[in-house]
Amino acid sequence: MDNSQAPLAYVLHTRVFRETSQLVDFFSRELGRFRLIARGTRGPKKQKKALAPLHSFQGYQIVWRGRSDLKTLINYEAVSSDMPLQGKALYIGFYINELLVRFLPEHSPHPCLFDGYTELVSLLASDVDFEPALRRFEMSVLNEMGSGIDLFADLNEGAPIQAGSNYRYHPGEGFFRLVQQALGGASLNIFSGEHLLAIADGRLHEPSVRQSAKRLLRQAIAQNLGGKPLRSRELFQQMVHVPRGRS
């Protein structure tokens, strides 16, 4: 059996497979998301020479073999520094991994998305502001899947978004200019044109623009997930004891 390898791959997700093995979802620049079986890595019958545990947010050079669809991991070596994440950064790490598992088909390379992932993981491990990179990554995921948000067009009139107008966002469709402010005050799916243009230009330094970007992307991602909630978000809500719907 011929061996194959990936120059750099990250662990996205693991799950139990039979008594002593795991199924591991990896993400690499060349292969996209792909799955291997890691034999003898868990359980009471763990082999003495079994592979050591794999860690998320750690880059590996991995080697596998096999001719079936489910190939076997036979060796790996860490090729990037260990990046232990804590607190909110750890939650964000789980979140971006879950996005990739949920959105990406297997064996479909997305090199730009991989580059954004490695940048974001590095920022999460550092004491720096990672929110702009997170929003760029979320938008990249949607763009790569063909579900990008057009932040420049008013679908109601076929005109460009205007900074002085307000727009209602319809997930899966786009933005429609409001002739007058809807009764009842602000709505979660109403955005100012000024904020939309700032998001499009990547100008996320103002807190109000960041909040709009977070609100917009949450709606777009939820629509593309078909209403199925993200497990990482539920775990974060449990961790900080925030009632559902208020985070």
VOPAPA-76612 format. One record per residue (C-alpha): residue number from 1; residue in one letter; chain; x, y, z. Coordinates in Angstrom, 1 decimal. Layout:
// VOPAPA-76612
resi, resn, chain, u, v, w
NUM, A, A, X, Y, Z;
...
This chain:
// VOPAPA-76612
resi, resn, chain, u, v, w
1, M, A, 0.0, 0.0, 0.0;
2, D, A, 1.3, 3.4, -0.9;
3, N, A, 1.8, 6.0, 1.8;
4, S, A, 0.5, 9.6, 1.4;
5, Q, A, 1.2, 12.7, 3.5;
6, A, A, 0.0, 16.3, 4.0;
7, P, A, 2.7, 19.0, 4.6;
8, L, A, 0.5, 20.7, 7.2;
9, A, A, -2.8, 19.6, 8.7;
10, Y, A, -5.0, 20.6, 11.6;
11, V, A, -7.4, 18.5, 13.6;
12, L, A, -10.9, 19.7, 13.3;
13, H, A, -12.9, 17.0, 15.1;
14, T, A, -12.5, 13.5, 16.6;
15, R, A, -15.1, 10.9, 17.5;
16, V, A, -15.0, 7.4, 18.9;
17, F, A, -14.7, 4.5, 16.4;
18, R, A, -15.2, 1.0, 17.8;
19, E, A, -13.4, 0.2, 21.0;
20, T, A, -9.9, 1.5, 20.6;
21, S, A, -9.9, 3.9, 17.7;
22, Q, A, -11.0, 7.3, 16.6;
23, L, A, -12.2, 9.0, 13.4;
24, V, A, -10.3, 12.2, 12.9;
25, D, A, -11.3, 15.0, 10.6;
26, F, A, -8.2, 16.9, 9.3;
27, F, A, -8.0, 20.2, 7.4;
28, S, A, -5.1, 20.9, 5.0;
29, R, A, -4.3, 23.5, 2.3;
30, E, A, -3.9, 20.9, -0.4;
31, L, A, -6.7, 18.5, 0.5;
32, G, A, -9.3, 20.5, 2.3;
33, R, A, -11.2, 18.5, 4.9;
34, F, A, -10.5, 14.8, 5.0;
35, R, A, -11.1, 11.9, 7.4;
36, L, A, -8.7, 9.2, 8.7;
37, I, A, -8.9, 6.5, 11.2;
38, A, A, -6.5, 6.5, 14.1;
39, R, A, -6.2, 3.0, 15.4;
40, G, A, -5.4, 2.0, 19.0;
41, T, A, -5.5, 5.6, 20.4;
42, R, A, -8.2, 5.1, 23.1;
43, G, A, -9.9, 2.5, 25.4;
44, P, A, -8.6, -0.2, 27.7;
45, K, A, -6.9, -2.1, 24.9;
46, K, A, -4.7, 0.8, 23.9;
47, Q, A, -1.5, -0.5, 22.3;
48, K, A, 1.8, 0.2, 23.9;
49, K, A, 3.2, 1.6, 20.6;
50, A, A, 0.0, 3.4, 19.7;
51, L, A, 0.0, 7.0, 18.4;
52, A, A, 0.0, 9.7, 21.1;
53, P, A, -3.2, 11.9, 21.3;
54, L, A, -3.7, 14.5, 18.7;
55, H, A, -4.5, 18.1, 19.7;
56, S, A, -6.7, 20.7, 18.1;
57, F, A, -5.0, 24.0, 17.0;
58, Q, A, -1.7, 22.2, 16.5;
59, G, A, -0.2, 21.8, 13.0;
60, Y, A, 1.0, 18.3, 12.1;
61, Q, A, 2.7, 16.6, 9.2;
62, I, A, 0.7, 13.4, 8.9;
63, V, A, 1.2, 10.2, 7.0;
64, W, A, -1.5, 7.7, 6.1;
65, R, A, -2.0, 4.6, 4.0;
66, G, A, -4.8, 2.6, 2.5;
67, R, A, -6.8, 2.0, -0.7;
68, S, A, -10.3, 2.3, 0.7;
69, D, A, -12.2, 5.5, 1.2;
70, L, A, -11.4, 5.4, 4.9;
71, K, A, -7.6, 5.4, 5.2;
72, T, A, -5.4, 4.8, 8.2;
73, L, A, -3.2, 7.4, 10.0;
74, I, A, 0.1, 5.7, 10.6;
75, N, A, 2.3, 8.6, 11.8;
76, Y, A, 2.5, 12.3, 12.5;
77, E, A, 4.9, 15.0, 13.7;
78, A, A, 4.1, 18.4, 15.1;
79, V, A, 5.4, 21.1, 12.7;
80, S, A, 4.1, 24.2, 14.5;
81, S, A, 4.3, 25.4, 18.0;
82, D, A, 1.7, 24.2, 20.5;
83, M, A, -1.0, 26.8, 20.8;
84, P, A, -3.0, 26.1, 24.0;
85, L, A, -6.2, 28.2, 24.0;
86, Q, A, -8.1, 29.3, 27.0;
87, G, A, -11.4, 31.0, 27.9;
88, K, A, -13.1, 32.8, 25.0;
89, A, A, -10.3, 32.0, 22.6;
90, L, A, -10.9, 28.3, 23.2;
91, Y, A, -14.6, 28.6, 22.5;
92, I, A, -13.8, 30.6, 19.3;
93, G, A, -11.4, 27.8, 18.3;
94, F, A, -14.1, 25.1, 18.8;
95, Y, A, -16.5, 27.4, 16.9;
96, I, A, -14.4, 27.8, 13.7;
97, N, A, -13.6, 24.1, 13.7;
98, E, A, -17.3, 23.3, 13.8;
99, L, A, -18.0, 25.7, 11.0;
100, L, A, -15.5, 23.9, 8.8;
101, V, A, -16.8, 20.5, 9.7;
102, R, A, -20.4, 21.6, 9.0;
103, F, A, -19.8, 23.6, 5.8;
104, L, A, -16.9, 22.0, 4.0;
105, P, A, -17.4, 18.9, 1.8;
106, E, A, -14.7, 16.3, 2.0;
107, H, A, -11.7, 16.4, -0.3;
108, S, A, -12.4, 19.9, -1.6;
109, P, A, -9.3, 22.2, -1.3;
110, H, A, -9.9, 25.8, -0.1;
111, P, A, -6.4, 27.3, 0.2;
112, C, A, -7.5, 30.8, 1.0;
113, L, A, -9.7, 29.5, 3.7;
114, F, A, -6.9, 27.4, 5.1;
115, D, A, -4.6, 30.5, 5.2;
116, G, A, -7.3, 32.4, 7.0;
117, Y, A, -7.7, 29.6, 9.5;
118, T, A, -4.0, 29.4, 10.3;
119, E, A, -3.9, 33.2, 10.8;
120, L, A, -6.9, 33.1, 13.1;
121, V, A, -5.5, 30.2, 15.2;
122, S, A, -2.3, 32.1, 15.7;
123, L, A, -4.2, 35.3, 16.8;
124, L, A, -6.3, 33.3, 19.2;
125, A, A, -3.2, 32.0, 20.9;
126, S, A, -1.8, 35.6, 21.3;
127, D, A, -2.9, 38.4, 23.5;
128, V, A, -4.2, 40.5, 20.5;
129, D, A, -7.6, 41.6, 19.1;
130, F, A, -8.8, 38.7, 17.0;
131, E, A, -12.4, 39.8, 16.3;
132, P, A, -11.7, 41.4, 12.9;
133, A, A, -10.0, 38.2, 11.7;
134, L, A, -12.9, 36.1, 13.0;
135, R, A, -15.4, 38.2, 11.0;
136, R, A, -13.2, 37.9, 7.9;
137, F, A, -13.0, 34.2, 8.4;
138, E, A, -16.8, 33.8, 8.7;
139, M, A, -17.3, 35.8, 5.5;
140, S, A, -14.7, 33.7, 3.8;
141, V, A, -16.5, 30.5, 4.8;
142, L, A, -19.7, 31.8, 3.3;
143, N, A, -18.0, 33.0, 0.1;
144, E, A, -16.2, 29.8, -0.4;
145, M, A, -19.4, 27.9, -0.2;
146, G, A, -21.1, 30.2, -2.7;
147, S, A, -23.3, 31.8, 0.0;
148, G, A, -21.5, 35.1, 0.3;
149, I, A, -23.3, 38.3, 1.4;
150, D, A, -23.6, 41.1, -1.2;
151, L, A, -22.9, 44.1, 0.9;
152, F, A, -23.2, 46.6, -1.9;
153, A, A, -26.6, 46.1, -3.6;
154, D, A, -30.1, 47.1, -2.6;
155, L, A, -32.3, 44.4, -4.0;
156, N, A, -35.4, 46.4, -3.6;
157, E, A, -34.4, 49.1, -6.1;
158, G, A, -31.3, 47.6, -7.8;
159, A, A, -29.2, 50.5, -6.5;
160, P, A, -26.0, 50.6, -4.5;
161, I, A, -26.2, 50.6, -0.7;
162, Q, A, -26.3, 54.2, 0.6;
163, A, A, -24.6, 55.2, 3.8;
164, G, A, -27.6, 57.3, 4.9;
165, S, A, -30.3, 54.6, 4.5;
166, N, A, -31.4, 51.7, 6.5;
167, Y, A, -31.9, 48.2, 5.1;
168, R, A, -33.7, 45.0, 6.1;
169, Y, A, -31.7, 41.8, 5.7;
170, H, A, -33.3, 38.7, 4.3;
171, P, A, -31.0, 35.7, 4.9;
172, G, A, -30.3, 33.9, 1.7;
173, E, A, -31.5, 36.9, -0.4;
174, G, A, -29.9, 40.2, 0.6;
175, F, A, -30.7, 43.8, 1.6;
176, F, A, -33.9, 45.8, 0.9;
177, R, A, -33.9, 49.5, 1.7;
178, L, A, -36.5, 50.7, 4.1;
179, V, A, -38.6, 53.7, 2.9;
180, Q, A, -39.2, 54.6, 6.5;
181, Q, A, -38.1, 53.1, 9.8;
182, A, A, -40.3, 50.2, 10.8;
183, L, A, -42.7, 50.8, 13.7;
184, G, A, -41.6, 49.2, 17.0;
185, G, A, -38.0, 50.4, 17.0;
186, A, A, -34.8, 48.5, 16.1;
187, S, A, -34.9, 45.0, 14.7;
188, L, A, -32.3, 42.3, 14.6;
189, N, A, -32.4, 42.2, 10.8;
190, I, A, -32.2, 46.0, 10.2;
191, F, A, -28.8, 47.5, 9.4;
192, S, A, -27.6, 51.0, 8.6;
193, G, A, -26.0, 51.5, 5.1;
194, E, A, -23.1, 53.1, 6.8;
195, H, A, -22.3, 49.9, 8.8;
196, L, A, -22.8, 47.7, 5.8;
197, L, A, -20.3, 49.7, 3.8;
198, A, A, -17.8, 49.7, 6.7;
199, I, A, -18.2, 45.9, 7.0;
200, A, A, -17.6, 45.5, 3.2;
201, D, A, -14.4, 47.6, 3.5;
202, G, A, -13.2, 45.7, 6.5;
203, R, A, -13.4, 48.7, 8.8;
204, L, A, -14.3, 47.0, 12.0;
205, H, A, -12.6, 49.2, 14.6;
206, E, A, -15.8, 50.8, 15.9;
207, P, A, -17.7, 48.8, 18.5;
208, S, A, -21.1, 49.5, 16.8;
209, V, A, -19.8, 48.3, 13.4;
210, R, A, -18.4, 45.1, 15.0;
211, Q, A, -21.8, 44.4, 16.7;
212, S, A, -23.5, 44.8, 13.4;
213, A, A, -21.1, 42.5, 11.7;
214, K, A, -21.5, 39.9, 14.4;
215, R, A, -25.3, 40.1, 14.2;
216, L, A, -25.3, 39.9, 10.3;
217, L, A, -23.0, 37.0, 10.1;
218, R, A, -24.8, 35.1, 12.8;
219, Q, A, -28.0, 35.3, 10.8;
220, A, A, -26.3, 34.3, 7.5;
221, I, A, -24.6, 31.3, 9.0;
222, A, A, -27.7, 30.1, 10.8;
223, Q, A, -29.7, 30.3, 7.5;
224, N, A, -27.0, 28.2, 5.7;
225, L, A, -27.0, 25.6, 8.6;
226, G, A, -30.7, 25.0, 8.0;
227, G, A, -31.6, 26.0, 11.6;
228, K, A, -29.5, 23.3, 13.2;
229, P, A, -27.7, 24.9, 16.2;
230, L, A, -24.0, 25.0, 16.6;
231, R, A, -22.8, 22.7, 19.4;
232, S, A, -19.9, 25.1, 20.2;
233, R, A, -22.3, 28.0, 20.8;
234, E, A, -24.4, 25.9, 23.2;
235, L, A, -21.3, 24.9, 25.1;
236, F, A, -20.2, 28.5, 25.4;
237, Q, A, -23.6, 29.5, 26.7;
238, Q, A, -23.4, 26.8, 29.4;
239, M, A, -19.9, 27.9, 30.3;
240, V, A, -20.8, 31.5, 31.0;
241, H, A, -24.4, 30.7, 32.2;
242, V, A, -26.1, 32.9, 29.7;
243, P, A, -29.7, 32.1, 29.0;
244, R, A, -30.3, 30.9, 25.4;
245, G, A, -31.1, 33.8, 23.0;
246, R, A, -29.3, 36.5, 25.1;
247, S, A, -25.6, 36.0, 24.0;
